[in-house]
Amino acid sequence: MAALVWWLAACCLLRAATAGNPDAKRLYDDLLSNYNKLVRPVVNTTDVLRVCIKLKLSQLIDVVSLSETTSPAASIIFL
């Protein structure tokens, strides 16, 4: 279970990093070429899969009051 959560976290972070880097995009594509999102890490497919995530806000980079948006710096912790 912990390995799956770690794998999902790595995929999410890698996906964010591939936005402007062609080498990172190629790595992302290679790692997820055989990924099947229908597979669940439970014996019985009707079992509930509980995933706990903690978001730690470390800094507010920008606040735009006109459009009411913020640009935070945060880290995701999978429990």
N, C-alpha and C positions, 0 to 999 in steps of 0.2 A: 504494500500500500504506500509506504513512504517513498519507494522508488518511483512509483507512478506519479505521485505528487511532485517529486523532484523533476521528473521528466517533463511534466506539463509546465512547471515553472520555467525550466530551461527553454522550452519551446516558445513560451510567451515572451521571454526576454530576448531570445534570439530573433524572434519575429519583429520586435521593436527595433532591434539593432540593424536589420536588413534594409531599412528604409532608403538609405543612400549609398550602401556599400555593395557592389556587385559580388565580391568574394563572400561576404556574409550571406547574401541571398542564395548563392550557389550551395553553401554549406547547409543552409536551412532546407533547401529543396532536396539535397541528398539525404539529410537526416529523416525527413518526413516523407520520402518517396513511397514507403510501404506502410504508412500510418493508416489505420482503419479506425475512424472515430465511432464506429458502432460497437466496438469491443469494450466491455466494461470489466473492471477488476473485481468482480464478485462471482461466486459460484452460481447463485440463483439470479437470473436476470430481473426478478421482481424485487430483490433486496434493495434497500435504500443505501446509496453511497453518500456518506457524509464527508465533506471537505471543509476544513476550517482555514480561514484566511485572515491575517491581521495586516492592516495597512498602517504604516508608520509615516506620518507627515514630518519631514525634516526641515522644509523651507518653503515659503511662498515666494516664488520668483517674480511674479507680476500679478497685479490686480487691475482689471479694466472695469471701472465703475459704470461706464456708459452701456456696455453690453453685458455687464454683470458676470464676467468670466474671470477665472484665476488660472495661473500656471504654477502648479505645485511641483515640488521635488519630493518624491515619496519612495518608499521601498515596500515590497510585498513580502510578507513572511508566511509561509505555509506551515501550519501546526500539525 
